[in-house]
Amino acid sequence: MTKTLTAALALTAAMGLTTTVQAQEPAQRTSTEWTRNTGHPRAPEQLAMQFDKADLAFRILPETRSIEGVATLDFTATAPLARLVLELDVRFDVSEVAIGGRALPRSAWTNPEGRMTITLPRALRAGQSVQVRIKYAGVPHPARNAPWDGGWVWRTAPSGEPWIATAVQGDGCDMIWPCIDWATAEPARLDMHITVPSNLSAPGPGRLTGKRDHGDGWTTWSWSSGPINTYAISINVGPFEERTAVYRSRFGNEIPMSYWHLRSDDPAKVEALFAEFPLMLRFFEEAVGPYPFGDEKMGVVETPHLGMEHQTLNAYGNGYRKDYKGYDWLLHHELAHEWFGNQLTHVLVDDVWLHEGIGTYMQPLYLRWLHGERLFEAELMEQRLGLANDFPVVAGRARTDDEVGEGGPGNDVYSKGSLMMHTLRLLIGDEAFYRSLRLLVYGRDDPAPGNFEPRYASTQDYVKIVSDVTGRDMAWFFDGYLYQAALPDLVETRSGDRLTLEWKTGNGAAFPLPVEVSVDGQVRTVPMEGGRATIDVPAGAHVLLDPENKLLRRLDHIDQFEAWQASQRRRQ
């Protein structure tokens, strides 16, 4: 779930969900536009180093809504390197920068707009490593409306204790720690130490490696993780209890499951939600492949905002809501990102549909797995009514999160991506479809615990995968759906006993997507070579195109309904 979905606020309201109240920002420095957005081009220095390890120590001060941090970061130069360039919010005061344990003079580093430049005492050759330690403190950026307009969320639990969370996917890791705010700039290892008042808990990513009560009212919780998305390094503090169990995977390994919930929660509601964990894990492992972080945990923490994917510790704030579909949609959607977002990570924000669109398609597939075809089709129909089709889902260039969100396709990266994947599955068949997902997520067709590593991919990488799996060039399919704002339009013309069908796309390119046609109840598949076909149809026969609604396309009746809805909203 990302800031790209400002439009999702309307969906949230429609589903009766609450959002966080706007926080009051203390009088101090304001985060720059650079910090508040993510996906800015990387500096040349950032391209010349690999991120080996992040050791992050935080002290969380609820009374002043401030933090103290020490970030110890290890890098290896992949080319000659004279400077380190990182991102860190200017709201933080940096008290020390040290290289190899030696503090640098204040003149050796600057942070004018949130892009921090550190001049090294000695330039590095390719292959040489460096460790930088940065001490900083301050009042971090408060979230205006997490998770869409993110930052730090400071609330009070129903029992009166502080309840704190971070949600920075659309805003960037630099609101929490000095990082490289880019999707592929993951540290290969994370050690994290969170010091909080001793009456509170601080669940974190990966495995718990220690808990130390200092005897002075403060306790440090330590966590360790393998490669991890930068925005997934989150802070969660509150009066939590932990519900645990072990999931025995179909792949032979055992996966710890952990749910950190407020102590004040209704135990029956906690148990009902926790009972969904193994069901969802089983579905994803059957449909896609092994849970990617089985040696760490499948974790969830209750948050004062709606939710967000955080590797091995997803944020959940859906309030145990139920609907007629019989599953918690938020829990499921964020869990999908362990495969589509965390194991597989997009190369550019422009490719975010690989996370959100494919993850969203997992929801109707799960409903079919749980309850059958009726709810599967109902979920697809709800997604269809949410399309805007104002901007292409993919621009084919680097874009920031804001350019994809408020000034771009917004919610279409979810629903349009999902509905396109539905059409693709029915076009190429289940065997090829699910194989393409395995190759995308794991880089191999036979994933098993221990035989794969985290991956990065672009839209064009997936186009190639589908083309290879099917044995035919599928670029036309993705071009027609992702790179054009308008949906493909199937135009029919009848003249006597002849029916002509023609696909019209946003750029006028050929779109040879086959079409099923029902003529007086008899269904036939019409090849659309070059995007056009003519067939014999008896005069007066009842003709129905795409009778099972397999194809994502423009439809008059939906356009008319959505126009009517818009007019009603304007009148209100």
Secondary structure, DSSP 8 states (H G I E B T S, - for coil): --TT-TTHHHHHHHTT----------SS----HHHHS------HHHHTEEEEEEEEEEEEETTTTEEEEEEEEEEEESS-EEEEEEE--TTSEEEEEEETTEE--GGGEE-SSSEEEEEEEEEE-TT-EEEEEEEEEE---B-SBTTTB-EEEEEE-TTSSEEEEEE-TTT-GGGTSSB--STT---S-EEEEEEEETTSB---SSEEEEEEE-SSSEEEEEEEESS--GGG---EEBSEEEEEEEEE-TTS-EEEEEEEEETTS-HHHHHHHHTHHHHHHHHHHHHT-S-TTTTT-EEEEE-SSSEE--TTSEEE-STT---TT-S-HHHHHHHHTTTBTTTEEESSGGGTHHHHHHHHHHHHHHHHHHH-HHHHHHHHHHHHTT---SS-S--SS---HHHHTTTS-TTHHHHHHHHHHHHHHHHH-HHHHHHHHHHHHHSSSS--TTS---EEE-HHHHHHHHHHHHTS--HHHHHHHHS-SS--EEEEEEETTEEEEEEE-TT-------EEEEETTEEEEE--GGGEEEEE--TT--EEESTT--S----HHHHHHHHHHHHHHHH-
